[in-house]
Amino acid sequence: MDTLTFNNMTATFRDQMLNISFNVAGLGYGLAFSPCSTIISFYFTERRALANGITVSASGVGALVLPFAYQ
């Protein structure tokens, strides 16, 4: 087997796996974030903007912190 052919095969497999994992992660994040923000906006009436701001910022902080916590 040629080295160039092997590198092309592994690069294609790696790119496909990254594409699949990013799509699945994005789908899961979208399915989890939308209900949370909707429930927050229905639950709070007085300080709805503050509650939504905390929800949005917590999702960003969680996306930053959790990968390091899993290691």
PDB file of N, H, CA, C and O in Angstrom:
ATOM      1  N   MET A   1       0.839  -1.168   0.000  1.00  0.00           N
ATOM      2  CA  MET A   1       0.000   0.000   0.000  1.00  0.00           C
ATOM      3  C   MET A   1       0.891   1.239   0.000  1.00  0.00           C
ATOM      4  O   MET A   1       1.888   1.317   0.718  1.00  0.00           O
ATOM      5  N   ASP A   2       0.516   2.158  -0.789  1.00  0.00           N
ATOM      6  H   ASP A   2      -0.295   2.095  -1.372  1.00  0.00           H
ATOM      7  CA  ASP A   2       1.270   3.392  -0.932  1.00  0.00           C
ATOM      8  C   ASP A   2       1.061   4.282   0.299  1.00  0.00           C
ATOM      9  O   ASP A   2      -0.031   4.314   0.866  1.00  0.00           O
ATOM     10  N   THR A   3       2.090   4.989   0.700  1.00  0.00           N
ATOM     11  H   THR A   3       2.977   4.963   0.239  1.00  0.00           H
ATOM     12  CA  THR A   3       1.986   5.852   1.870  1.00  0.00           C
ATOM     13  C   THR A   3       0.997   6.980   1.627  1.00  0.00           C
ATOM     14  O   THR A   3       0.233   7.338   2.524  1.00  0.00           O
ATOM     15  N   LEU A   4       1.002   7.535   0.446  1.00  0.00           N
ATOM     16  H   LEU A   4       1.623   7.244  -0.282  1.00  0.00           H
ATOM     17  CA  LEU A   4       0.085   8.619   0.123  1.00  0.00           C
ATOM     18  C   LEU A   4      -1.364   8.134   0.166  1.00  0.00           C
ATOM     19  O   LEU A   4      -2.246   8.854   0.634  1.00  0.00           O
ATOM     20  N   THR A   5      -1.606   6.942  -0.309  1.00  0.00           N
ATOM     21  H   THR A   5      -0.890   6.357  -0.689  1.00  0.00           H
ATOM     22  CA  THR A   5      -2.962   6.383  -0.286  1.00  0.00           C
ATOM     23  C   THR A   5      -3.419   6.142   1.149  1.00  0.00           C
ATOM     24  O   THR A   5      -4.567   6.425   1.489  1.00  0.00           O
ATOM     25  N   PHE A   6      -2.529   5.622   1.994  1.00  0.00           N
ATOM     26  H   PHE A   6      -1.596   5.392   1.718  1.00  0.00           H
ATOM     27  CA  PHE A   6      -2.876   5.383   3.389  1.00  0.00           C
ATOM     28  C   PHE A   6      -3.181   6.695   4.105  1.00  0.00           C
ATOM     29  O   PHE A   6      -4.136   6.773   4.878  1.00  0.00           O
ATOM     30  N   ASN A   7      -2.377   7.722   3.852  1.00  0.00           N
ATOM     31  H   ASN A   7      -1.601   7.659   3.224  1.00  0.00           H
ATOM     32  CA  ASN A   7      -2.631   9.021   4.482  1.00  0.00           C
ATOM     33  C   ASN A   7      -3.960   9.610   4.027  1.00  0.00           C
ATOM     34  O   ASN A   7      -4.679  10.207   4.828  1.00  0.00           O
ATOM     35  N   ASN A   8      -4.290   9.449   2.764  1.00  0.00           N
ATOM     36  H   ASN A   8      -3.706   8.963   2.114  1.00  0.00           H
ATOM     37  CA  ASN A   8      -5.568   9.953   2.276  1.00  0.00           C
ATOM     38  C   ASN A   8      -6.729   9.195   2.897  1.00  0.00           C
ATOM     39  O   ASN A   8      -7.754   9.797   3.215  1.00  0.00           O
ATOM     40  N   MET A   9      -6.589   7.886   3.076  1.00  0.00           N
ATOM     41  H   MET A   9      -5.755   7.397   2.817  1.00  0.00           H
ATOM     42  CA  MET A   9      -7.656   7.100   3.687  1.00  0.00           C
ATOM     43  C   MET A   9      -7.859   7.498   5.140  1.00  0.00           C
ATOM     44  O   MET A   9      -9.000   7.653   5.576  1.00  0.00           O
ATOM     45  N   THR A  10      -6.789   7.665   5.895  1.00  0.00           N
ATOM     46  H   THR A  10      -5.863   7.539   5.541  1.00  0.00           H
ATOM     47  CA  THR A  10      -6.927   8.027   7.304  1.00  0.00           C
ATOM     48  C   THR A  10      -7.434   9.451   7.450  1.00  0.00           C
ATOM     49  O   THR A  10      -8.207   9.735   8.366  1.00  0.00           O
ATOM     50  N   ALA A  11      -7.019  10.350   6.571  1.00  0.00           N
ATOM     51  H   ALA A  11      -6.391  10.119   5.828  1.00  0.00           H
ATOM     52  CA  ALA A  11      -7.516  11.721   6.642  1.00  0.00           C
ATOM     53  C   ALA A  11      -9.006  11.759   6.344  1.00  0.00           C
ATOM     54  O   ALA A  11      -9.752  12.493   6.993  1.00  0.00           O
ATOM     55  N   THR A  12      -9.440  10.983   5.377  1.00  0.00           N
ATOM     56  H   THR A  12      -8.834  10.387   4.850  1.00  0.00           H
ATOM     57  CA  THR A  12     -10.861  10.945   5.055  1.00  0.00           C
ATOM     58  C   THR A  12     -11.667  10.372   6.216  1.00  0.00           C
ATOM     59  O   THR A  12     -12.721  10.907   6.561  1.00  0.00           O
ATOM     60  N   PHE A  13     -11.179   9.286   6.823  1.00  0.00           N
ATOM     61  H   PHE A  13     -10.323   8.852   6.543  1.00  0.00           H
ATOM     62  CA  PHE A  13     -11.870   8.687   7.962  1.00  0.00           C
ATOM     63  C   PHE A  13     -11.916   9.657   9.134  1.00  0.00           C
ATOM     64  O   PHE A  13     -12.952   9.801   9.783  1.00  0.00           O
ATOM     65  N   ARG A  14     -10.789  10.327   9.411  1.00  0.00           N
ATOM     66  H   ARG A  14      -9.947  10.209   8.884  1.00  0.00           H
ATOM     67  CA  ARG A  14     -10.734  11.279  10.521  1.00  0.00           C
ATOM     68  C   ARG A  14     -11.698  12.435  10.285  1.00  0.00           C
ATOM     69  O   ARG A  14     -12.406  12.849  11.203  1.00  0.00           O
ATOM     70  N   ASP A  15     -11.731  12.950   9.083  1.00  0.00           N
ATOM     71  H   ASP A  15     -11.157  12.613   8.337  1.00  0.00           H
ATOM     72  CA  ASP A  15     -12.630  14.059   8.780  1.00  0.00           C
ATOM     73  C   ASP A  15     -14.087  13.644   8.899  1.00  0.00           C
ATOM     74  O   ASP A  15     -14.920  14.416   9.375  1.00  0.00           O
ATOM     75  N   GLN A  16     -14.395  12.432   8.470  1.00  0.00           N
ATOM     76  H   GLN A  16     -13.718  11.806   8.083  1.00  0.00           H
ATOM     77  CA  GLN A  16     -15.766  11.951   8.586  1.00  0.00           C
ATOM     78  C   GLN A  16     -16.166  11.777  10.050  1.00  0.00           C
ATOM     79  O   GLN A  16     -17.285  12.118  10.432  1.00  0.00           O
ATOM     80  N   MET A  17     -15.266  11.253  10.861  1.00  0.00           N
ATOM     81  H   MET A  17     -14.356  10.976  10.551  1.00  0.00           H
ATOM     82  CA  MET A  17     -15.572  11.062  12.270  1.00  0.00           C
ATOM     83  C   MET A  17     -15.742  12.411  12.978  1.00  0.00           C
ATOM     84  O   MET A  17     -16.635  12.563  13.811  1.00  0.00           O
ATOM     85  N   LEU A  18     -14.895  13.383  12.650  1.00  0.00           N
ATOM     86  H   LEU A  18     -14.170  13.259  11.973  1.00  0.00           H
ATOM     87  CA  LEU A  18     -15.051  14.709  13.240  1.00  0.00           C
ATOM     88  C   LEU A  18     -16.367  15.342  12.805  1.00  0.00           C
ATOM     89  O   LEU A  18     -17.057  15.966  13.610  1.00  0.00           O
ATOM     90  N   ASN A  19     -16.706  15.182  11.549  1.00  0.00           N
ATOM     91  H   ASN A  19     -16.145  14.675  10.895  1.00  0.00           H
ATOM     92  CA  ASN A  19     -17.953  15.746  11.057  1.00  0.00           C
ATOM     93  C   ASN A  19     -19.148  15.120  11.762  1.00  0.00           C
ATOM     94  O   ASN A  19     -20.068  15.830  12.168  1.00  0.00           O
ATOM     95  N   ILE A  20     -19.144  13.809  11.911  1.00  0.00           N
ATOM     96  H   ILE A  20     -18.397  13.232  11.581  1.00  0.00           H
ATOM     97  CA  ILE A  20     -20.252  13.131  12.588  1.00  0.00           C
ATOM     98  C   ILE A  20     -20.328  13.550  14.049  1.00  0.00           C
ATOM     99  O   ILE A  20     -21.415  13.831  14.555  1.00  0.00           O
ATOM    100  N   SER A  21     -19.193  13.595  14.732  1.00  0.00           N
ATOM    101  H   SER A  21     -18.311  13.366  14.321  1.00  0.00           H
ATOM    102  CA  SER A  21     -19.224  13.942  16.153  1.00  0.00           C
ATOM    103  C   SER A  21     -19.667  15.382  16.366  1.00  0.00           C
ATOM    104  O   SER A  21     -20.406  15.661  17.310  1.00  0.00           O
ATOM    105  N   PHE A  22     -19.230  16.306  15.507  1.00  0.00           N
ATOM    106  H   PHE A  22     -18.630  16.079  14.740  1.00  0.00           H
ATOM    107  CA  PHE A  22     -19.662  17.693  15.653  1.00  0.00           C
ATOM    108  C   PHE A  22     -21.145  17.844  15.348  1.00  0.00           C
ATOM    109  O   PHE A  22     -21.833  18.633  15.995  1.00  0.00           O
ATOM    110  N   ASN A  23     -21.640  17.101  14.375  1.00  0.00           N
ATOM    111  H   ASN A  23     -21.081  16.461  13.849  1.00  0.00           H
ATOM    112  CA  ASN A  23     -23.068  17.172  14.069  1.00  0.00           C
ATOM    113  C   ASN A  23     -23.910  16.610  15.201  1.00  0.00           C
ATOM    114  O   ASN A  23     -24.950  17.176  15.539  1.00  0.00           O
ATOM    115  N   VAL A  24     -23.477  15.511  15.786  1.00  0.00           N
ATOM    116  H   VAL A  24     -22.632  15.052  15.512  1.00  0.00           H
ATOM    117  CA  VAL A  24     -24.223  14.915  16.896  1.00  0.00           C
ATOM    118  C   VAL A  24     -24.160  15.827  18.119  1.00  0.00           C
ATOM    119  O   VAL A  24     -25.162  16.004  18.812  1.00  0.00           O
ATOM    120  N   ALA A  25     -23.005  16.398  18.386  1.00  0.00           N
ATOM    121  H   ALA A  25     -22.190  16.254  17.824  1.00  0.00           H
ATOM    122  CA  ALA A  25     -22.875  17.304  19.526  1.00  0.00           C
ATOM    123  C   ALA A  25     -23.724  18.555  19.322  1.00  0.00           C
ATOM    124  O   ALA A  25     -24.368  19.025  20.260  1.00  0.00           O
ATOM    125  N   GLY A  26     -23.730  19.089  18.124  1.00  0.00           N
ATOM    126  H   GLY A  26     -23.207  18.707  17.362  1.00  0.00           H
ATOM    127  CA  GLY A  26     -24.543  20.263  17.842  1.00  0.00           C
ATOM    128  C   GLY A  26     -26.022  19.980  17.947  1.00  0.00           C
ATOM    129  O   GLY A  26     -26.782  20.817  18.434  1.00  0.00           O
ATOM    130  N   LEU A  27     -26.441  18.811  17.498  1.00  0.00           N
ATOM    131  H   LEU A  27     -25.824  18.132  17.102  1.00  0.00           H
ATOM    132  CA  LEU A  27     -27.841  18.424  17.607  1.00  0.00           C
ATOM    133  C   LEU A  27     -28.240  18.268  19.073  1.00  0.00           C
ATOM    134  O   LEU A  27     -29.302  18.737  19.484  1.00  0.00           O
ATOM    135  N   GLY A  28     -27.402  17.620  19.848  1.00  0.00           N
ATOM    136  H   GLY A  28     -26.539  17.240  19.514  1.00  0.00           H
ATOM    137  CA  GLY A  28     -27.689  17.455  21.272  1.00  0.00           C
ATOM    138  C   GLY A  28     -27.716  18.770  22.012  1.00  0.00           C
ATOM    139  O   GLY A  28     -28.568  18.983  22.874  1.00  0.00           O
ATOM    140  N   TYR A  29     -26.790  19.658  21.685  1.00  0.00           N
ATOM    141  H   TYR A  29     -26.098  19.485  20.985  1.00  0.00           H
ATOM    142  CA  TYR A  29     -26.761  20.971  22.331  1.00  0.00           C
ATOM    143  C   TYR A  29     -28.015  21.766  21.968  1.00  0.00           C
ATOM    144  O   TYR A  29     -28.604  22.431  22.820  1.00  0.00           O
ATOM    145  N   GLY A  30     -28.414  21.694  20.714  1.00  0.00           N
ATOM    146  H   GLY A  30     -27.936  21.154  20.021  1.00  0.00           H
ATOM    147  CA  GLY A  30     -29.623  22.401  20.293  1.00  0.00           C
ATOM    148  C   GLY A  30     -30.876  21.851  20.945  1.00  0.00           C
ATOM    149  O   GLY A  30     -31.769  22.606  21.329  1.00  0.00           O
ATOM    150  N   LEU A  31     -30.941  20.533  21.070  1.00  0.00           N
ATOM    151  H   LEU A  31     -30.215  19.919  20.758  1.00  0.00           H
ATOM    152  CA  LEU A  31     -32.114  19.928  21.699  1.00  0.00           C
ATOM    153  C   LEU A  31     -32.162  20.172  23.205  1.00  0.00           C
ATOM    154  O   LEU A  31     -33.242  20.156  23.795  1.00  0.00           O
ATOM    155  N   ALA A  32     -31.016  20.396  23.831  1.00  0.00           N
ATOM    156  H   ALA A  32     -30.138  20.409  23.352  1.00  0.00           H
ATOM    157  CA  ALA A  32     -30.994  20.648  25.268  1.00  0.00           C
ATOM    158  C   ALA A  32     -31.159  22.129  25.589  1.00  0.00           C
ATOM    159  O   ALA A  32     -31.760  22.476  26.606  1.00  0.00           O
ATOM    160  N   PHE A  33     -30.636  23.005  24.738  1.00  0.00           N
ATOM    161  H   PHE A  33     -30.148  22.723  23.911  1.00  0.00           H
ATOM    162  CA  PHE A  33     -30.651  24.437  25.046  1.00  0.00           C
ATOM    163  C   PHE A  33     -32.025  25.062  24.827  1.00  0.00           C
ATOM    164  O   PHE A  33     -32.459  25.883  25.635  1.00  0.00           O
ATOM    165  N   SER A  34     -32.701  24.700  23.774  1.00  0.00           N
ATOM    166  H   SER A  34     -32.349  24.034  23.117  1.00  0.00           H
ATOM    167  CA  SER A  34     -33.993  25.327  23.458  1.00  0.00           C
ATOM    168  C   SER A  34     -35.054  25.100  24.531  1.00  0.00           C
ATOM    169  O   SER A  34     -35.707  26.061  24.936  1.00  0.00           O
ATOM    170  N   PRO A  35     -35.253  23.873  25.009  1.00  0.00           N
ATOM    171  CA  PRO A  35     -36.255  23.705  26.076  1.00  0.00           C
ATOM    172  C   PRO A  35     -35.873  24.418  27.369  1.00  0.00           C
ATOM    173  O   PRO A  35     -36.742  24.923  28.080  1.00  0.00           O
ATOM    174  N   CYS A  36     -34.588  24.460  27.673  1.00  0.00           N
ATOM    175  H   CYS A  36     -33.882  24.050  27.095  1.00  0.00           H
ATOM    176  CA  CYS A  36     -34.168  25.135  28.909  1.00  0.00           C
ATOM    177  C   CYS A  36     -34.476  26.622  28.855  1.00  0.00           C
ATOM    178  O   CYS A  36     -34.994  27.188  29.818  1.00  0.00           O
ATOM    179  N   SER A  37     -34.160  27.255  27.737  1.00  0.00           N
ATOM    180  H   SER A  37     -33.740  26.796  26.955  1.00  0.00           H
ATOM    181  CA  SER A  37     -34.432  28.691  27.641  1.00  0.00           C
ATOM    182  C   SER A  37     -35.930  28.968  27.583  1.00  0.00           C
ATOM    183  O   SER A  37     -36.383  29.996  28.085  1.00  0.00           O
ATOM    184  N   THR A  38     -36.698  28.076  26.986  1.00  0.00           N
ATOM    185  H   THR A  38     -36.330  27.241  26.579  1.00  0.00           H
ATOM    186  CA  THR A  38     -38.150  28.264  26.933  1.00  0.00           C
ATOM    187  C   THR A  38     -38.775  28.094  28.307  1.00  0.00           C
ATOM    188  O   THR A  38     -39.649  28.871  28.691  1.00  0.00           O
ATOM    189  N   ILE A  39     -38.339  27.092  29.045  1.00  0.00           N
ATOM    190  H   ILE A  39     -37.629  26.461  28.732  1.00  0.00           H
ATOM    191  CA  ILE A  39     -38.879  26.865  30.380  1.00  0.00           C
ATOM    192  C   ILE A  39     -38.531  28.026  31.306  1.00  0.00           C
ATOM    193  O   ILE A  39     -39.358  28.455  32.111  1.00  0.00           O
ATOM    194  N   ILE A  40     -37.315  28.528  31.188  1.00  0.00           N
ATOM    195  H   ILE A  40     -36.643  28.180  30.534  1.00  0.00           H
ATOM    196  CA  ILE A  40     -36.906  29.667  32.015  1.00  0.00           C
ATOM    197  C   ILE A  40     -37.781  30.877  31.730  1.00  0.00           C
ATOM    198  O   ILE A  40     -38.204  31.566  32.659  1.00  0.00           O
ATOM    199  N   SER A  41     -38.058  31.146  30.452  1.00  0.00           N
ATOM    200  H   SER A  41     -37.714  30.586  29.697  1.00  0.00           H
ATOM    201  CA  SER A  41     -38.853  32.327  30.126  1.00  0.00           C
ATOM    202  C   SER A  41     -40.313  32.171  30.554  1.00  0.00           C
ATOM    203  O   SER A  41     -40.967  33.176  30.835  1.00  0.00           O
ATOM    204  N   PHE A  42     -40.842  30.955  30.614  1.00  0.00           N
ATOM    205  H   PHE A  42     -40.310  30.139  30.387  1.00  0.00           H
ATOM    206  CA  PHE A  42     -42.204  30.754  31.116  1.00  0.00           C
ATOM    207  C   PHE A  42     -42.272  30.822  32.639  1.00  0.00           C
ATOM    208  O   PHE A  42     -43.281  31.256  33.194  1.00  0.00           O
ATOM    209  N   TYR A  43     -41.211  30.398  33.315  1.00  0.00           N
ATOM    210  H   TYR A  43     -40.391  30.045  32.864  1.00  0.00           H
ATOM    211  CA  TYR A  43     -41.236  30.319  34.767  1.00  0.00           C
ATOM    212  C   TYR A  43     -41.087  31.696  35.413  1.00  0.00           C
ATOM    213  O   TYR A  43     -41.806  32.019  36.360  1.00  0.00           O
ATOM    214  N   PHE A  44     -40.161  32.507  34.906  1.00  0.00           N
ATOM    215  H   PHE A  44     -39.577  32.245  34.137  1.00  0.00           H
ATOM    216  CA  PHE A  44     -39.910  33.821  35.489  1.00  0.00           C
ATOM    217  C   PHE A  44     -40.752  34.876  34.776  1.00  0.00           C
ATOM    218  O   PHE A  44     -40.836  34.899  33.549  1.00  0.00           O
ATOM    219  N   THR A  45     -41.369  35.742  35.568  1.00  0.00           N
ATOM    220  H   THR A  45     -41.301  35.722  36.565  1.00  0.00           H
ATOM    221  CA  THR A  45     -42.148  36.826  34.979  1.00  0.00           C
ATOM    222  C   THR A  45     -41.517  38.188  35.264  1.00  0.00           C
ATOM    223  O   THR A  45     -41.485  39.047  34.383  1.00  0.00           O
ATOM    224  N   GLU A  46     -41.018  38.397  36.476  1.00  0.00           N
ATOM    225  H   GLU A  46     -41.044  37.700  37.192  1.00  0.00           H
ATOM    226  CA  GLU A  46     -40.467  39.711  36.825  1.00  0.00           C
ATOM    227  C   GLU A  46     -39.081  39.931  36.239  1.00  0.00           C
ATOM    228  O   GLU A  46     -38.853  40.929  35.555  1.00  0.00           O
ATOM    229  N   ARG A  47     -38.168  39.031  36.491  1.00  0.00           N
ATOM    230  H   ARG A  47     -38.353  38.221  37.046  1.00  0.00           H
ATOM    231  CA  ARG A  47     -36.779  39.204  36.059  1.00  0.00           C
ATOM    232  C   ARG A  47     -36.433  38.198  34.967  1.00  0.00           C
ATOM    233  O   ARG A  47     -35.460  37.451  35.070  1.00  0.00           O
ATOM    234  N   ARG A  48     -37.242  38.199  33.936  1.00  0.00           N
ATOM    235  H   ARG A  48     -38.032  38.807  33.852  1.00  0.00           H
ATOM    236  CA  ARG A  48     -37.078  37.248  32.838  1.00  0.00           C
ATOM    237  C   ARG A  48     -35.761  37.473  32.086  1.00  0.00           C
ATOM    238  O   ARG A  48     -35.089  36.512  31.710  1.00  0.00           O
ATOM    239  N   ALA A  49     -35.398  38.724  31.871  1.00  0.00           N
ATOM    240  H   ALA A  49     -35.943  39.505  32.177  1.00  0.00           H
ATOM    241  CA  ALA A  49     -34.167  39.028  31.137  1.00  0.00           C
ATOM    242  C   ALA A  49     -32.939  38.551  31.916  1.00  0.00           C
ATOM    243  O   ALA A  49     -32.005  38.002  31.332  1.00  0.00           O
ATOM    244  N   LEU A  50     -32.942  38.761  33.221  1.00  0.00           N
ATOM    245  H   LEU A  50     -33.700  39.207  33.696  1.00  0.00           H
ATOM    246  CA  LEU A  50     -31.820  38.295  34.041  1.00  0.00           C
ATOM    247  C   LEU A  50     -31.727  36.776  34.041  1.00  0.00           C
ATOM    248  O   LEU A  50     -30.635  36.218  33.942  1.00  0.00           O
ATOM    249  N   ALA A  51     -32.866  36.110  34.150  1.00  0.00           N
ATOM    250  H   ALA A  51     -33.754  36.563  34.230  1.00  0.00           H
ATOM    251  CA  ALA A  51     -32.869  34.643  34.150  1.00  0.00           C
ATOM    252  C   ALA A  51     -32.392  34.094  32.807  1.00  0.00           C
ATOM    253  O   ALA A  51     -31.630  33.128  32.774  1.00  0.00           O
ATOM    254  N   ASN A  52     -32.825  34.690  31.714  1.00  0.00           N
ATOM    255  H   ASN A  52     -33.443  35.475  31.741  1.00  0.00           H
ATOM    256  CA  ASN A  52     -32.353  34.251  30.399  1.00  0.00           C
ATOM    257  C   ASN A  52     -30.871  34.536  30.219  1.00  0.00           C
ATOM    258  O   ASN A  52     -30.162  33.734  29.610  1.00  0.00           O
ATOM    259  N   GLY A  53     -30.392  35.652  30.730  1.00  0.00           N
ATOM    260  H   GLY A  53     -30.967  36.303  31.224  1.00  0.00           H
ATOM    261  CA  GLY A  53     -28.964  35.968  30.648  1.00  0.00           C
ATOM    262  C   GLY A  53     -28.118  34.975  31.422  1.00  0.00           C
ATOM    263  O   GLY A  53     -27.054  34.566  30.956  1.00  0.00           O
ATOM    264  N   ILE A  54     -28.578  34.585  32.596  1.00  0.00           N
ATOM    265  H   ILE A  54     -29.442  34.917  32.975  1.00  0.00           H
ATOM    266  CA  ILE A  54     -27.847  33.590  33.387  1.00  0.00           C
ATOM    267  C   ILE A  54     -27.852  32.244  32.679  1.00  0.00           C
ATOM    268  O   ILE A  54     -26.842  31.541  32.670  1.00  0.00           O
ATOM    269  N   THR A  55     -28.978  31.883  32.088  1.00  0.00           N
ATOM    270  H   THR A  55     -29.799  32.454  32.095  1.00  0.00           H
ATOM    271  CA  THR A  55     -29.070  30.611  31.366  1.00  0.00           C
ATOM    272  C   THR A  55     -28.113  30.570  30.181  1.00  0.00           C
ATOM    273  O   THR A  55     -27.410  29.580  29.975  1.00  0.00           O
ATOM    274  N   VAL A  56     -28.091  31.642  29.408  1.00  0.00           N
ATOM    275  H   VAL A  56     -28.662  32.446  29.575  1.00  0.00           H
ATOM    276  CA  VAL A  56     -27.227  31.681  28.222  1.00  0.00           C
ATOM    277  C   VAL A  56     -25.759  31.688  28.623  1.00  0.00           C
ATOM    278  O   VAL A  56     -24.948  30.995  28.009  1.00  0.00           O
ATOM    279  N   SER A  57     -25.405  32.469  29.654  1.00  0.00           N
ATOM    280  H   SER A  57     -26.064  33.032  30.153  1.00  0.00           H
ATOM    281  CA  SER A  57     -24.002  32.505  30.066  1.00  0.00           C
ATOM    282  C   SER A  57     -23.577  31.189  30.716  1.00  0.00           C
ATOM    283  O   SER A  57     -22.427  30.778  30.566  1.00  0.00           O
ATOM    284  N   ALA A  58     -24.473  30.529  31.426  1.00  0.00           N
ATOM    285  H   ALA A  58     -25.407  30.864  31.548  1.00  0.00           H
ATOM    286  CA  ALA A  58     -24.131  29.248  32.048  1.00  0.00           C
ATOM    287  C   ALA A  58     -23.899  28.175  30.994  1.00  0.00           C
ATOM    288  O   ALA A  58     -23.068  27.288  31.188  1.00  0.00           O
ATOM    289  N   SER A  59     -24.625  28.245  29.882  1.00  0.00           N
ATOM    290  H   SER A  59     -25.300  28.965  29.724  1.00  0.00           H
ATOM    291  CA  SER A  59     -24.383  27.255  28.835  1.00  0.00           C
ATOM    292  C   SER A  59     -23.007  27.445  28.213  1.00  0.00           C
ATOM    293  O   SER A  59     -22.347  26.462  27.876  1.00  0.00           O
ATOM    294  N   GLY A  60     -22.568  28.665  28.056  1.00  0.00           N
ATOM    295  H   GLY A  60     -23.104  29.464  28.329  1.00  0.00           H
ATOM    296  CA  GLY A  60     -21.220  28.915  27.540  1.00  0.00           C
ATOM    297  C   GLY A  60     -20.137  28.487  28.515  1.00  0.00           C
ATOM    298  O   GLY A  60     -19.133  27.895  28.119  1.00  0.00           O
ATOM    299  N   VAL A  61     -20.339  28.785  29.777  1.00  0.00           N
ATOM    300  H   VAL A  61     -21.154  29.266  30.099  1.00  0.00           H
ATOM    301  CA  VAL A  61     -19.365  28.378  30.802  1.00  0.00           C
ATOM    302  C   VAL A  61     -19.312  26.859  30.905  1.00  0.00           C
ATOM    303  O   VAL A  61     -18.235  26.280  31.051  1.00  0.00           O
ATOM    304  N   GLY A  62     -20.463  26.219  30.830  1.00  0.00           N
ATOM    305  H   GLY A  62     -21.337  26.689  30.711  1.00  0.00           H
ATOM    306  CA  GLY A  62     -20.498  24.757  30.875  1.00  0.00           C
ATOM    307  C   GLY A  62     -19.790  24.132  29.691  1.00  0.00           C
ATOM    308  O   GLY A  62     -19.100  23.123  29.835  1.00  0.00           O
ATOM    309  N   ALA A  63     -19.959  24.729  28.514  1.00  0.00           N
ATOM    310  H   ALA A  63     -20.520  25.548  28.396  1.00  0.00           H
ATOM    311  CA  ALA A  63     -19.267  24.210  27.335  1.00  0.00           C
ATOM    312  C   ALA A  63     -17.766  24.394  27.441  1.00  0.00           C
ATOM    313  O   ALA A  63     -17.008  23.636  26.835  1.00  0.00           O
ATOM    314  N   LEU A  64     -17.324  25.381  28.195  1.00  0.00           N
ATOM    315  H   LEU A  64     -17.940  25.996  28.687  1.00  0.00           H
ATOM    316  CA  LEU A  64     -15.895  25.607  28.385  1.00  0.00           C
ATOM    317  C   LEU A  64     -15.320  24.728  29.491  1.00  0.00           C
ATOM    318  O   LEU A  64     -14.197  24.241  29.361  1.00  0.00           O
ATOM    319  N   VAL A  65     -16.049  24.518  30.555  1.00  0.00           N
ATOM    320  H   VAL A  65     -16.961  24.914  30.661  1.00  0.00           H
ATOM    321  CA  VAL A  65     -15.521  23.833  31.745  1.00  0.00           C
ATOM    322  C   VAL A  65     -15.662  22.313  31.669  1.00  0.00           C
ATOM    323  O   VAL A  65     -14.748  21.590  32.066  1.00  0.00           O
ATOM    324  N   LEU A  66     -16.788  21.823  31.165  1.00  0.00           N
ATOM    325  H   LEU A  66     -17.530  22.410  30.842  1.00  0.00           H
ATOM    326  CA  LEU A  66     -17.060  20.397  31.228  1.00  0.00           C
ATOM    327  C   LEU A  66     -16.058  19.515  30.489  1.00  0.00           C
ATOM    328  O   LEU A  66     -15.751  18.433  30.991  1.00  0.00           O
ATOM    329  N   PRO A  67     -15.527  19.906  29.325  1.00  0.00           N
ATOM    330  CA  PRO A  67     -14.520  19.038  28.709  1.00  0.00           C
ATOM    331  C   PRO A  67     -13.285  18.818  29.582  1.00  0.00           C
ATOM    332  O   PRO A  67     -12.704  17.733  29.578  1.00  0.00           O
ATOM    333  N   PHE A  68     -12.887  19.842  30.323  1.00  0.00           N
ATOM    334  H   PHE A  68     -13.359  20.723  30.326  1.00  0.00           H
ATOM    335  CA  PHE A  68     -11.751  19.685  31.229  1.00  0.00           C
ATOM    336  C   PHE A  68     -12.127  18.854  32.440  1.00  0.00           C
ATOM    337  O   PHE A  68     -11.286  18.135  32.979  1.00  0.00           O
ATOM    338  N   ALA A  69     -13.368  18.938  32.874  1.00  0.00           N
ATOM    339  H   ALA A  69     -14.052  19.521  32.435  1.00  0.00           H
ATOM    340  CA  ALA A  69     -13.828  18.137  34.012  1.00  0.00           C
ATOM    341  C   ALA A  69     -13.929  16.665  33.648  1.00  0.00           C
ATOM    342  O   ALA A  69     -13.717  15.802  34.500  1.00  0.00           O
ATOM    343  N   TYR A  70     -14.251  16.365  32.388  1.00  0.00           N
ATOM    344  H   TYR A  70     -14.423  17.067  31.696  1.00  0.00           H
ATOM    345  CA  TYR A  70     -14.364  14.977  31.973  1.00  0.00           C
ATOM    346  C   TYR A  70     -13.018  14.282  31.883  1.00  0.00           C
ATOM    347  O   TYR A  70     -12.942  13.059  32.004  1.00  0.00           O
ATOM    348  N   GLN A  71     -11.968  15.037  31.674  1.00  0.00           N
ATOM    349  H   GLN A  71     -12.029  16.030  31.576  1.00  0.00           H
ATOM    350  CA  GLN A  71     -10.628  14.429  31.585  1.00  0.00           C
ATOM    351  C   GLN A  71     -10.178  14.103  32.936  1.00  0.00           C
ATOM    352  O   GLN A  71      -9.077  13.581  33.111  1.00  0.00           O
TER     353      GLN A  71
END
